[in-house]
Amino acid sequence: MCATEKAEPESNTAQEETGCYCHCKTTARSQDERKKLMNRLSRIEGQIRGIKGMLEKDAYCNDILIQSAAVSAAMNAFNRELLSSHIHSCVVRDIREGKDEVVDELMATLQKLMK
């Protein structure tokens, strides 16, 4: 579930300490949800390292492109999972609390994801 927006941090150090780099909002996730998302990102990170290795070994362009497409598909799956969670928790909660601006925020996010 999303936390409410916090005041502007005084410095970058405050951001680093809280892990906040964007809008100073946080989302509390269950350990299971966090683990699932982290595992997905770790697999994607491994795919990226594999592509880098392919480049270092002068692999055939088409083979690299196929792996790159696989990374894009994996990122899209990660984004769908996170977006679903966001809508079911943060967005629903904010709408119930009368914070209709969350719909504009969601639409802006969807526009970025659909580029």
Phi and psi restraints in degrees (range 20) as a CNS / XPLOR table:
assign (resid 1 and name C) (resid 2 and name N)
       (resid 2 and name CA) (resid 2 and name C) 1.0 -74.3 20.0 2
assign (resid 2 and name N) (resid 2 and name CA)
       (resid 2 and name C) (resid 3 and name N) 1.0 143.7 20.0 2
assign (resid 2 and name C) (resid 3 and name N)
       (resid 3 and name CA) (resid 3 and name C) 1.0 -87.3 20.0 2
assign (resid 3 and name N) (resid 3 and name CA)
       (resid 3 and name C) (resid 4 and name N) 1.0 165.1 20.0 2
assign (resid 3 and name C) (resid 4 and name N)
       (resid 4 and name CA) (resid 4 and name C) 1.0 -76.1 20.0 2
assign (resid 4 and name N) (resid 4 and name CA)
       (resid 4 and name C) (resid 5 and name N) 1.0 161.1 20.0 2
assign (resid 4 and name C) (resid 5 and name N)
       (resid 5 and name CA) (resid 5 and name C) 1.0 -65.3 20.0 2
assign (resid 5 and name N) (resid 5 and name CA)
       (resid 5 and name C) (resid 6 and name N) 1.0 135.8 20.0 2
assign (resid 5 and name C) (resid 6 and name N)
       (resid 6 and name CA) (resid 6 and name C) 1.0 -95.4 20.0 2
assign (resid 6 and name N) (resid 6 and name CA)
       (resid 6 and name C) (resid 7 and name N) 1.0 167.7 20.0 2
assign (resid 6 and name C) (resid 7 and name N)
       (resid 7 and name CA) (resid 7 and name C) 1.0 -66.6 20.0 2
assign (resid 7 and name N) (resid 7 and name CA)
       (resid 7 and name C) (resid 8 and name N) 1.0 156.4 20.0 2
assign (resid 7 and name C) (resid 8 and name N)
       (resid 8 and name CA) (resid 8 and name C) 1.0 -53.5 20.0 2
assign (resid 8 and name N) (resid 8 and name CA)
       (resid 8 and name C) (resid 9 and name N) 1.0 130.4 20.0 2
assign (resid 8 and name C) (resid 9 and name N)
       (resid 9 and name CA) (resid 9 and name C) 1.0 -68.9 20.0 2
assign (resid 9 and name N) (resid 9 and name CA)
       (resid 9 and name C) (resid 10 and name N) 1.0 151.5 20.0 2
assign (resid 9 and name C) (resid 10 and name N)
       (resid 10 and name CA) (resid 10 and name C) 1.0 -71.5 20.0 2
assign (resid 10 and name N) (resid 10 and name CA)
       (resid 10 and name C) (resid 11 and name N) 1.0 -30.6 20.0 2
assign (resid 10 and name C) (resid 11 and name N)
       (resid 11 and name CA) (resid 11 and name C) 1.0 -152.3 20.0 2
assign (resid 11 and name N) (resid 11 and name CA)
       (resid 11 and name C) (resid 12 and name N) 1.0 172.3 20.0 2
assign (resid 11 and name C) (resid 12 and name N)
       (resid 12 and name CA) (resid 12 and name C) 1.0 -64.3 20.0 2
assign (resid 12 and name N) (resid 12 and name CA)
       (resid 12 and name C) (resid 13 and name N) 1.0 -29.9 20.0 2
assign (resid 12 and name C) (resid 13 and name N)
       (resid 13 and name CA) (resid 13 and name C) 1.0 -60.9 20.0 2
assign (resid 13 and name N) (resid 13 and name CA)
       (resid 13 and name C) (resid 14 and name N) 1.0 -41.7 20.0 2
assign (resid 13 and name C) (resid 14 and name N)
       (resid 14 and name CA) (resid 14 and name C) 1.0 -61.2 20.0 2
assign (resid 14 and name N) (resid 14 and name CA)
       (resid 14 and name C) (resid 15 and name N) 1.0 -39.4 20.0 2
assign (resid 14 and name C) (resid 15 and name N)
       (resid 15 and name CA) (resid 15 and name C) 1.0 -63.8 20.0 2
assign (resid 15 and name N) (resid 15 and name CA)
       (resid 15 and name C) (resid 16 and name N) 1.0 -44.0 20.0 2
assign (resid 15 and name C) (resid 16 and name N)
       (resid 16 and name CA) (resid 16 and name C) 1.0 -64.4 20.0 2
assign (resid 16 and name N) (resid 16 and name CA)
       (resid 16 and name C) (resid 17 and name N) 1.0 -38.5 20.0 2
assign (resid 16 and name C) (resid 17 and name N)
       (resid 17 and name CA) (resid 17 and name C) 1.0 -67.3 20.0 2
assign (resid 17 and name N) (resid 17 and name CA)
       (resid 17 and name C) (resid 18 and name N) 1.0 -37.2 20.0 2
assign (resid 17 and name C) (resid 18 and name N)
       (resid 18 and name CA) (resid 18 and name C) 1.0 -91.1 20.0 2
assign (resid 18 and name N) (resid 18 and name CA)
       (resid 18 and name C) (resid 19 and name N) 1.0 -12.2 20.0 2
assign (resid 18 and name C) (resid 19 and name N)
       (resid 19 and name CA) (resid 19 and name C) 1.0 77.7 20.0 2
assign (resid 19 and name N) (resid 19 and name CA)
       (resid 19 and name C) (resid 20 and name N) 1.0 12.2 20.0 2
assign (resid 19 and name C) (resid 20 and name N)
       (resid 20 and name CA) (resid 20 and name C) 1.0 -93.5 20.0 2
assign (resid 20 and name N) (resid 20 and name CA)
       (resid 20 and name C) (resid 21 and name N) 1.0 120.5 20.0 2
assign (resid 20 and name C) (resid 21 and name N)
       (resid 21 and name CA) (resid 21 and name C) 1.0 -126.8 20.0 2
assign (resid 21 and name N) (resid 21 and name CA)
       (resid 21 and name C) (resid 22 and name N) 1.0 -4.8 20.0 2
assign (resid 21 and name C) (resid 22 and name N)
       (resid 22 and name CA) (resid 22 and name C) 1.0 -146.2 20.0 2
assign (resid 22 and name N) (resid 22 and name CA)
       (resid 22 and name C) (resid 23 and name N) 1.0 112.8 20.0 2
assign (resid 22 and name C) (resid 23 and name N)
       (resid 23 and name CA) (resid 23 and name C) 1.0 62.4 20.0 2
assign (resid 23 and name N) (resid 23 and name CA)
       (resid 23 and name C) (resid 24 and name N) 1.0 0.9 20.0 2
assign (resid 23 and name C) (resid 24 and name N)
       (resid 24 and name CA) (resid 24 and name C) 1.0 53.8 20.0 2
assign (resid 24 and name N) (resid 24 and name CA)
       (resid 24 and name C) (resid 25 and name N) 1.0 34.5 20.0 2
assign (resid 24 and name C) (resid 25 and name N)
       (resid 25 and name CA) (resid 25 and name C) 1.0 -107.4 20.0 2
assign (resid 25 and name N) (resid 25 and name CA)
       (resid 25 and name C) (resid 26 and name N) 1.0 151.2 20.0 2
assign (resid 25 and name C) (resid 26 and name N)
       (resid 26 and name CA) (resid 26 and name C) 1.0 -130.3 20.0 2
assign (resid 26 and name N) (resid 26 and name CA)
       (resid 26 and name C) (resid 27 and name N) 1.0 162.0 20.0 2
assign (resid 26 and name C) (resid 27 and name N)
       (resid 27 and name CA) (resid 27 and name C) 1.0 -129.9 20.0 2
assign (resid 27 and name N) (resid 27 and name CA)
       (resid 27 and name C) (resid 28 and name N) 1.0 121.6 20.0 2
assign (resid 27 and name C) (resid 28 and name N)
       (resid 28 and name CA) (resid 28 and name C) 1.0 -80.6 20.0 2
assign (resid 28 and name N) (resid 28 and name CA)
       (resid 28 and name C) (resid 29 and name N) 1.0 123.1 20.0 2
assign (resid 28 and name C) (resid 29 and name N)
       (resid 29 and name CA) (resid 29 and name C) 1.0 -116.8 20.0 2
assign (resid 29 and name N) (resid 29 and name CA)
       (resid 29 and name C) (resid 30 and name N) 1.0 152.1 20.0 2
assign (resid 29 and name C) (resid 30 and name N)
       (resid 30 and name CA) (resid 30 and name C) 1.0 -67.5 20.0 2
assign (resid 30 and name N) (resid 30 and name CA)
       (resid 30 and name C) (resid 31 and name N) 1.0 157.9 20.0 2
assign (resid 30 and name C) (resid 31 and name N)
       (resid 31 and name CA) (resid 31 and name C) 1.0 -60.1 20.0 2
assign (resid 31 and name N) (resid 31 and name CA)
       (resid 31 and name C) (resid 32 and name N) 1.0 -38.5 20.0 2
assign (resid 31 and name C) (resid 32 and name N)
       (resid 32 and name CA) (resid 32 and name C) 1.0 -65.1 20.0 2
assign (resid 32 and name N) (resid 32 and name CA)
       (resid 32 and name C) (resid 33 and name N) 1.0 -45.3 20.0 2
assign (resid 32 and name C) (resid 33 and name N)
       (resid 33 and name CA) (resid 33 and name C) 1.0 -63.3 20.0 2
assign (resid 33 and name N) (resid 33 and name CA)
       (resid 33 and name C) (resid 34 and name N) 1.0 -45.0 20.0 2
assign (resid 33 and name C) (resid 34 and name N)
       (resid 34 and name CA) (resid 34 and name C) 1.0 -60.4 20.0 2
assign (resid 34 and name N) (resid 34 and name CA)
       (resid 34 and name C) (resid 35 and name N) 1.0 -43.5 20.0 2
assign (resid 34 and name C) (resid 35 and name N)
       (resid 35 and name CA) (resid 35 and name C) 1.0 -62.5 20.0 2
assign (resid 35 and name N) (resid 35 and name CA)
       (resid 35 and name C) (resid 36 and name N) 1.0 -43.5 20.0 2
assign (resid 35 and name C) (resid 36 and name N)
       (resid 36 and name CA) (resid 36 and name C) 1.0 -60.6 20.0 2
assign (resid 36 and name N) (resid 36 and name CA)
       (resid 36 and name C) (resid 37 and name N) 1.0 -45.8 20.0 2
assign (resid 36 and name C) (resid 37 and name N)
       (resid 37 and name CA) (resid 37 and name C) 1.0 -66.5 20.0 2
assign (resid 37 and name N) (resid 37 and name CA)
       (resid 37 and name C) (resid 38 and name N) 1.0 -41.8 20.0 2
assign (resid 37 and name C) (resid 38 and name N)
       (resid 38 and name CA) (resid 38 and name C) 1.0 -64.0 20.0 2
assign (resid 38 and name N) (resid 38 and name CA)
       (resid 38 and name C) (resid 39 and name N) 1.0 -39.4 20.0 2
assign (resid 38 and name C) (resid 39 and name N)
       (resid 39 and name CA) (resid 39 and name C) 1.0 -63.2 20.0 2
assign (resid 39 and name N) (resid 39 and name CA)
       (resid 39 and name C) (resid 40 and name N) 1.0 -41.4 20.0 2
assign (resid 39 and name C) (resid 40 and name N)
       (resid 40 and name CA) (resid 40 and name C) 1.0 -60.1 20.0 2
assign (resid 40 and name N) (resid 40 and name CA)
       (resid 40 and name C) (resid 41 and name N) 1.0 -46.3 20.0 2
assign (resid 40 and name C) (resid 41 and name N)
       (resid 41 and name CA) (resid 41 and name C) 1.0 -65.0 20.0 2
assign (resid 41 and name N) (resid 41 and name CA)
       (resid 41 and name C) (resid 42 and name N) 1.0 -35.8 20.0 2
assign (resid 41 and name C) (resid 42 and name N)
       (resid 42 and name CA) (resid 42 and name C) 1.0 -64.5 20.0 2
assign (resid 42 and name N) (resid 42 and name CA)
       (resid 42 and name C) (resid 43 and name N) 1.0 -40.6 20.0 2
assign (resid 42 and name C) (resid 43 and name N)
       (resid 43 and name CA) (resid 43 and name C) 1.0 -64.0 20.0 2
assign (resid 43 and name N) (resid 43 and name CA)
       (resid 43 and name C) (resid 44 and name N) 1.0 -41.8 20.0 2
assign (resid 43 and name C) (resid 44 and name N)
       (resid 44 and name CA) (resid 44 and name C) 1.0 -63.9 20.0 2
assign (resid 44 and name N) (resid 44 and name CA)
       (resid 44 and name C) (resid 45 and name N) 1.0 -41.8 20.0 2
assign (resid 44 and name C) (resid 45 and name N)
       (resid 45 and name CA) (resid 45 and name C) 1.0 -59.0 20.0 2
assign (resid 45 and name N) (resid 45 and name CA)
       (resid 45 and name C) (resid 46 and name N) 1.0 -41.3 20.0 2
assign (resid 45 and name C) (resid 46 and name N)
       (resid 46 and name CA) (resid 46 and name C) 1.0 -63.4 20.0 2
assign (resid 46 and name N) (resid 46 and name CA)
       (resid 46 and name C) (resid 47 and name N) 1.0 -39.8 20.0 2
assign (resid 46 and name C) (resid 47 and name N)
       (resid 47 and name CA) (resid 47 and name C) 1.0 -62.9 20.0 2
assign (resid 47 and name N) (resid 47 and name CA)
       (resid 47 and name C) (resid 48 and name N) 1.0 -41.3 20.0 2
assign (resid 47 and name C) (resid 48 and name N)
       (resid 48 and name CA) (resid 48 and name C) 1.0 -62.9 20.0 2
assign (resid 48 and name N) (resid 48 and name CA)
       (resid 48 and name C) (resid 49 and name N) 1.0 -44.5 20.0 2
assign (resid 48 and name C) (resid 49 and name N)
       (resid 49 and name CA) (resid 49 and name C) 1.0 -60.7 20.0 2
assign (resid 49 and name N) (resid 49 and name CA)
       (resid 49 and name C) (resid 50 and name N) 1.0 -37.3 20.0 2
assign (resid 49 and name C) (resid 50 and name N)
       (resid 50 and name CA) (resid 50 and name C) 1.0 -62.8 20.0 2
assign (resid 50 and name N) (resid 50 and name CA)
       (resid 50 and name C) (resid 51 and name N) 1.0 -41.3 20.0 2
assign (resid 50 and name C) (resid 51 and name N)
       (resid 51 and name CA) (resid 51 and name C) 1.0 -65.0 20.0 2
assign (resid 51 and name N) (resid 51 and name CA)
       (resid 51 and name C) (resid 52 and name N) 1.0 -42.2 20.0 2
assign (resid 51 and name C) (resid 52 and name N)
       (resid 52 and name CA) (resid 52 and name C) 1.0 -59.6 20.0 2
assign (resid 52 and name N) (resid 52 and name CA)
       (resid 52 and name C) (resid 53 and name N) 1.0 -41.8 20.0 2
assign (resid 52 and name C) (resid 53 and name N)
       (resid 53 and name CA) (resid 53 and name C) 1.0 -62.8 20.0 2
assign (resid 53 and name N) (resid 53 and name CA)
       (resid 53 and name C) (resid 54 and name N) 1.0 -39.4 20.0 2
assign (resid 53 and name C) (resid 54 and name N)
       (resid 54 and name CA) (resid 54 and name C) 1.0 -61.6 20.0 2
assign (resid 54 and name N) (resid 54 and name CA)
       (resid 54 and name C) (resid 55 and name N) 1.0 -42.0 20.0 2
assign (resid 54 and name C) (resid 55 and name N)
       (resid 55 and name CA) (resid 55 and name C) 1.0 -63.6 20.0 2
assign (resid 55 and name N) (resid 55 and name CA)
       (resid 55 and name C) (resid 56 and name N) 1.0 -43.5 20.0 2
assign (resid 55 and name C) (resid 56 and name N)
       (resid 56 and name CA) (resid 56 and name C) 1.0 -60.6 20.0 2
assign (resid 56 and name N) (resid 56 and name CA)
       (resid 56 and name C) (resid 57 and name N) 1.0 -30.1 20.0 2
assign (resid 56 and name C) (resid 57 and name N)
       (resid 57 and name CA) (resid 57 and name C) 1.0 -96.7 20.0 2
assign (resid 57 and name N) (resid 57 and name CA)
       (resid 57 and name C) (resid 58 and name N) 1.0 12.9 20.0 2
assign (resid 57 and name C) (resid 58 and name N)
       (resid 58 and name CA) (resid 58 and name C) 1.0 54.2 20.0 2
assign (resid 58 and name N) (resid 58 and name CA)
       (resid 58 and name C) (resid 59 and name N) 1.0 44.0 20.0 2
assign (resid 58 and name C) (resid 59 and name N)
       (resid 59 and name CA) (resid 59 and name C) 1.0 -63.0 20.0 2
assign (resid 59 and name N) (resid 59 and name CA)
       (resid 59 and name C) (resid 60 and name N) 1.0 159.4 20.0 2
assign (resid 59 and name C) (resid 60 and name N)
       (resid 60 and name CA) (resid 60 and name C) 1.0 -62.7 20.0 2
assign (resid 60 and name N) (resid 60 and name CA)
       (resid 60 and name C) (resid 61 and name N) 1.0 134.9 20.0 2
assign (resid 60 and name C) (resid 61 and name N)
       (resid 61 and name CA) (resid 61 and name C) 1.0 -51.0 20.0 2
assign (resid 61 and name N) (resid 61 and name CA)
       (resid 61 and name C) (resid 62 and name N) 1.0 -46.5 20.0 2
assign (resid 61 and name C) (resid 62 and name N)
       (resid 62 and name CA) (resid 62 and name C) 1.0 -60.8 20.0 2
assign (resid 62 and name N) (resid 62 and name CA)
       (resid 62 and name C) (resid 63 and name N) 1.0 -39.5 20.0 2
assign (resid 62 and name C) (resid 63 and name N)
       (resid 63 and name CA) (resid 63 and name C) 1.0 -64.1 20.0 2
assign (resid 63 and name N) (resid 63 and name CA)
       (resid 63 and name C) (resid 64 and name N) 1.0 -39.2 20.0 2
assign (resid 63 and name C) (resid 64 and name N)
       (resid 64 and name CA) (resid 64 and name C) 1.0 -67.4 20.0 2
assign (resid 64 and name N) (resid 64 and name CA)
       (resid 64 and name C) (resid 65 and name N) 1.0 -42.4 20.0 2
assign (resid 64 and name C) (resid 65 and name N)
       (resid 65 and name CA) (resid 65 and name C) 1.0 -61.0 20.0 2
assign (resid 65 and name N) (resid 65 and name CA)
       (resid 65 and name C) (resid 66 and name N) 1.0 -38.8 20.0 2
assign (resid 65 and name C) (resid 66 and name N)
       (resid 66 and name CA) (resid 66 and name C) 1.0 -63.9 20.0 2
assign (resid 66 and name N) (resid 66 and name CA)
       (resid 66 and name C) (resid 67 and name N) 1.0 -42.0 20.0 2
assign (resid 66 and name C) (resid 67 and name N)
       (resid 67 and name CA) (resid 67 and name C) 1.0 -67.6 20.0 2
assign (resid 67 and name N) (resid 67 and name CA)
       (resid 67 and name C) (resid 68 and name N) 1.0 -36.8 20.0 2
assign (resid 67 and name C) (resid 68 and name N)
       (resid 68 and name CA) (resid 68 and name C) 1.0 -63.7 20.0 2
assign (resid 68 and name N) (resid 68 and name CA)
       (resid 68 and name C) (resid 69 and name N) 1.0 -40.3 20.0 2
assign (resid 68 and name C) (resid 69 and name N)
       (resid 69 and name CA) (resid 69 and name C) 1.0 -63.7 20.0 2
assign (resid 69 and name N) (resid 69 and name CA)
       (resid 69 and name C) (resid 70 and name N) 1.0 -36.3 20.0 2
assign (resid 69 and name C) (resid 70 and name N)
       (resid 70 and name CA) (resid 70 and name C) 1.0 -65.0 20.0 2
assign (resid 70 and name N) (resid 70 and name CA)
       (resid 70 and name C) (resid 71 and name N) 1.0 -38.6 20.0 2
assign (resid 70 and name C) (resid 71 and name N)
       (resid 71 and name CA) (resid 71 and name C) 1.0 -65.3 20.0 2
assign (resid 71 and name N) (resid 71 and name CA)
       (resid 71 and name C) (resid 72 and name N) 1.0 -42.9 20.0 2
assign (resid 71 and name C) (resid 72 and name N)
       (resid 72 and name CA) (resid 72 and name C) 1.0 -60.5 20.0 2
assign (resid 72 and name N) (resid 72 and name CA)
       (resid 72 and name C) (resid 73 and name N) 1.0 -43.3 20.0 2
assign (resid 72 and name C) (resid 73 and name N)
       (resid 73 and name CA) (resid 73 and name C) 1.0 -64.0 20.0 2
assign (resid 73 and name N) (resid 73 and name CA)
       (resid 73 and name C) (resid 74 and name N) 1.0 -39.5 20.0 2
assign (resid 73 and name C) (resid 74 and name N)
       (resid 74 and name CA) (resid 74 and name C) 1.0 -66.1 20.0 2
assign (resid 74 and name N) (resid 74 and name CA)
       (resid 74 and name C) (resid 75 and name N) 1.0 -39.9 20.0 2
assign (resid 74 and name C) (resid 75 and name N)
       (resid 75 and name CA) (resid 75 and name C) 1.0 -65.9 20.0 2
assign (resid 75 and name N) (resid 75 and name CA)
       (resid 75 and name C) (resid 76 and name N) 1.0 -39.3 20.0 2
assign (resid 75 and name C) (resid 76 and name N)
       (resid 76 and name CA) (resid 76 and name C) 1.0 -62.1 20.0 2
assign (resid 76 and name N) (resid 76 and name CA)
       (resid 76 and name C) (resid 77 and name N) 1.0 -40.4 20.0 2
assign (resid 76 and name C) (resid 77 and name N)
       (resid 77 and name CA) (resid 77 and name C) 1.0 -65.0 20.0 2
assign (resid 77 and name N) (resid 77 and name CA)
       (resid 77 and name C) (resid 78 and name N) 1.0 -41.2 20.0 2
assign (resid 77 and name C) (resid 78 and name N)
       (resid 78 and name CA) (resid 78 and name C) 1.0 -60.5 20.0 2
assign (resid 78 and name N) (resid 78 and name CA)
       (resid 78 and name C) (resid 79 and name N) 1.0 -46.9 20.0 2
assign (resid 78 and name C) (resid 79 and name N)
       (resid 79 and name CA) (resid 79 and name C) 1.0 -62.3 20.0 2
assign (resid 79 and name N) (resid 79 and name CA)
       (resid 79 and name C) (resid 80 and name N) 1.0 -40.6 20.0 2
assign (resid 79 and name C) (resid 80 and name N)
       (resid 80 and name CA) (resid 80 and name C) 1.0 -62.7 20.0 2
assign (resid 80 and name N) (resid 80 and name CA)
       (resid 80 and name C) (resid 81 and name N) 1.0 -42.8 20.0 2
assign (resid 80 and name C) (resid 81 and name N)
       (resid 81 and name CA) (resid 81 and name C) 1.0 -62.7 20.0 2
assign (resid 81 and name N) (resid 81 and name CA)
       (resid 81 and name C) (resid 82 and name N) 1.0 -47.3 20.0 2
assign (resid 81 and name C) (resid 82 and name N)
       (resid 82 and name CA) (resid 82 and name C) 1.0 -67.2 20.0 2
assign (resid 82 and name N) (resid 82 and name CA)
       (resid 82 and name C) (resid 83 and name N) 1.0 -40.2 20.0 2
assign (resid 82 and name C) (resid 83 and name N)
       (resid 83 and name CA) (resid 83 and name C) 1.0 -63.2 20.0 2
assign (resid 83 and name N) (resid 83 and name CA)
       (resid 83 and name C) (resid 84 and name N) 1.0 -43.5 20.0 2
assign (resid 83 and name C) (resid 84 and name N)
       (resid 84 and name CA) (resid 84 and name C) 1.0 -59.1 20.0 2
assign (resid 84 and name N) (resid 84 and name CA)
       (resid 84 and name C) (resid 85 and name N) 1.0 -46.8 20.0 2
assign (resid 84 and name C) (resid 85 and name N)
       (resid 85 and name CA) (resid 85 and name C) 1.0 -61.2 20.0 2
assign (resid 85 and name N) (resid 85 and name CA)
       (resid 85 and name C) (resid 86 and name N) 1.0 -43.0 20.0 2
assign (resid 85 and name C) (resid 86 and name N)
       (resid 86 and name CA) (resid 86 and name C) 1.0 -61.1 20.0 2
assign (resid 86 and name N) (resid 86 and name CA)
       (resid 86 and name C) (resid 87 and name N) 1.0 -46.0 20.0 2
assign (resid 86 and name C) (resid 87 and name N)
       (resid 87 and name CA) (resid 87 and name C) 1.0 -64.8 20.0 2
assign (resid 87 and name N) (resid 87 and name CA)
       (resid 87 and name C) (resid 88 and name N) 1.0 -46.2 20.0 2
assign (resid 87 and name C) (resid 88 and name N)
       (resid 88 and name CA) (resid 88 and name C) 1.0 -67.8 20.0 2
assign (resid 88 and name N) (resid 88 and name CA)
       (resid 88 and name C) (resid 89 and name N) 1.0 -24.3 20.0 2
assign (resid 88 and name C) (resid 89 and name N)
       (resid 89 and name CA) (resid 89 and name C) 1.0 -110.5 20.0 2
assign (resid 89 and name N) (resid 89 and name CA)
       (resid 89 and name C) (resid 90 and name N) 1.0 -72.7 20.0 2
assign (resid 89 and name C) (resid 90 and name N)
       (resid 90 and name CA) (resid 90 and name C) 1.0 -61.8 20.0 2
assign (resid 90 and name N) (resid 90 and name CA)
       (resid 90 and name C) (resid 91 and name N) 1.0 -51.1 20.0 2
assign (resid 90 and name C) (resid 91 and name N)
       (resid 91 and name CA) (resid 91 and name C) 1.0 -66.1 20.0 2
assign (resid 91 and name N) (resid 91 and name CA)
       (resid 91 and name C) (resid 92 and name N) 1.0 -47.6 20.0 2
assign (resid 91 and name C) (resid 92 and name N)
       (resid 92 and name CA) (resid 92 and name C) 1.0 -59.4 20.0 2
assign (resid 92 and name N) (resid 92 and name CA)
       (resid 92 and name C) (resid 93 and name N) 1.0 -45.1 20.0 2
assign (resid 92 and name C) (resid 93 and name N)
       (resid 93 and name CA) (resid 93 and name C) 1.0 -61.4 20.0 2
assign (resid 93 and name N) (resid 93 and name CA)
       (resid 93 and name C) (resid 94 and name N) 1.0 -46.5 20.0 2
assign (resid 93 and name C) (resid 94 and name N)
       (resid 94 and name CA) (resid 94 and name C) 1.0 -64.7 20.0 2
assign (resid 94 and name N) (resid 94 and name CA)
       (resid 94 and name C) (resid 95 and name N) 1.0 -39.8 20.0 2
assign (resid 94 and name C) (resid 95 and name N)
       (resid 95 and name CA) (resid 95 and name C) 1.0 -63.6 20.0 2
assign (resid 95 and name N) (resid 95 and name CA)
       (resid 95 and name C) (resid 96 and name N) 1.0 -43.5 20.0 2
assign (resid 95 and name C) (resid 96 and name N)
       (resid 96 and name CA) (resid 96 and name C) 1.0 -61.6 20.0 2
assign (resid 96 and name N) (resid 96 and name CA)
       (resid 96 and name C) (resid 97 and name N) 1.0 -30.3 20.0 2
assign (resid 96 and name C) (resid 97 and name N)
       (resid 97 and name CA) (resid 97 and name C) 1.0 -85.7 20.0 2
assign (resid 97 and name N) (resid 97 and name CA)
       (resid 97 and name C) (resid 98 and name N) 1.0 3.6 20.0 2
assign (resid 97 and name C) (resid 98 and name N)
       (resid 98 and name CA) (resid 98 and name C) 1.0 83.3 20.0 2
assign (resid 98 and name N) (resid 98 and name CA)
       (resid 98 and name C) (resid 99 and name N) 1.0 12.0 20.0 2
assign (resid 98 and name C) (resid 99 and name N)
       (resid 99 and name CA) (resid 99 and name C) 1.0 -90.9 20.0 2
assign (resid 99 and name N) (resid 99 and name CA)
       (resid 99 and name C) (resid 100 and name N) 1.0 73.9 20.0 2
assign (resid 99 and name C) (resid 100 and name N)
       (resid 100 and name CA) (resid 100 and name C) 1.0 -65.6 20.0 2
assign (resid 100 and name N) (resid 100 and name CA)
       (resid 100 and name C) (resid 101 and name N) 1.0 -16.5 20.0 2
assign (resid 100 and name C) (resid 101 and name N)
       (resid 101 and name CA) (resid 101 and name C) 1.0 -63.4 20.0 2
assign (resid 101 and name N) (resid 101 and name CA)
       (resid 101 and name C) (resid 102 and name N) 1.0 -17.1 20.0 2
assign (resid 101 and name C) (resid 102 and name N)
       (resid 102 and name CA) (resid 102 and name C) 1.0 -63.5 20.0 2
assign (resid 102 and name N) (resid 102 and name CA)
       (resid 102 and name C) (resid 103 and name N) 1.0 -26.8 20.0 2
assign (resid 102 and name C) (resid 103 and name N)
       (resid 103 and name CA) (resid 103 and name C) 1.0 -67.2 20.0 2
assign (resid 103 and name N) (resid 103 and name CA)
       (resid 103 and name C) (resid 104 and name N) 1.0 -42.6 20.0 2
assign (resid 103 and name C) (resid 104 and name N)
       (resid 104 and name CA) (resid 104 and name C) 1.0 -62.6 20.0 2
assign (resid 104 and name N) (resid 104 and name CA)
       (resid 104 and name C) (resid 105 and name N) 1.0 -41.6 20.0 2
assign (resid 104 and name C) (resid 105 and name N)
       (resid 105 and name CA) (resid 105 and name C) 1.0 -61.6 20.0 2
assign (resid 105 and name N) (resid 105 and name CA)
       (resid 105 and name C) (resid 106 and name N) 1.0 -43.9 20.0 2
assign (resid 105 and name C) (resid 106 and name N)
       (resid 106 and name CA) (resid 106 and name C) 1.0 -62.8 20.0 2
assign (resid 106 and name N) (resid 106 and name CA)
       (resid 106 and name C) (resid 107 and name N) 1.0 -42.9 20.0 2
assign (resid 106 and name C) (resid 107 and name N)
       (resid 107 and name CA) (resid 107 and name C) 1.0 -63.5 20.0 2
assign (resid 107 and name N) (resid 107 and name CA)
       (resid 107 and name C) (resid 108 and name N) 1.0 -40.3 20.0 2
assign (resid 107 and name C) (resid 108 and name N)
       (resid 108 and name CA) (resid 108 and name C) 1.0 -64.1 20.0 2
assign (resid 108 and name N) (resid 108 and name CA)
       (resid 108 and name C) (resid 109 and name N) 1.0 -40.1 20.0 2
assign (resid 108 and name C) (resid 109 and name N)
       (resid 109 and name CA) (resid 109 and name C) 1.0 -65.1 20.0 2
assign (resid 109 and name N) (resid 109 and name CA)
       (resid 109 and name C) (resid 110 and name N) 1.0 -44.2 20.0 2
assign (resid 109 and name C) (resid 110 and name N)
       (resid 110 and name CA) (resid 110 and name C) 1.0 -62.0 20.0 2
assign (resid 110 and name N) (resid 110 and name CA)
       (resid 110 and name C) (resid 111 and name N) 1.0 -38.9 20.0 2
assign (resid 110 and name C) (resid 111 and name N)
       (resid 111 and name CA) (resid 111 and name C) 1.0 -62.1 20.0 2
assign (resid 111 and name N) (resid 111 and name CA)
       (resid 111 and name C) (resid 112 and name N) 1.0 -39.1 20.0 2
assign (resid 111 and name C) (resid 112 and name N)
       (resid 112 and name CA) (resid 112 and name C) 1.0 -67.7 20.0 2
assign (resid 112 and name N) (resid 112 and name CA)
       (resid 112 and name C) (resid 113 and name N) 1.0 -40.1 20.0 2
assign (resid 112 and name C) (resid 113 and name N)
       (resid 113 and name CA) (resid 113 and name C) 1.0 -68.0 20.0 2
assign (resid 113 and name N) (resid 113 and name CA)
       (resid 113 and name C) (resid 114 and name N) 1.0 -27.1 20.0 2
assign (resid 113 and name C) (resid 114 and name N)
       (resid 114 and name CA) (resid 114 and name C) 1.0 -93.2 20.0 2
assign (resid 114 and name N) (resid 114 and name CA)
       (resid 114 and name C) (resid 115 and name N) 1.0 6.1 20.0 2
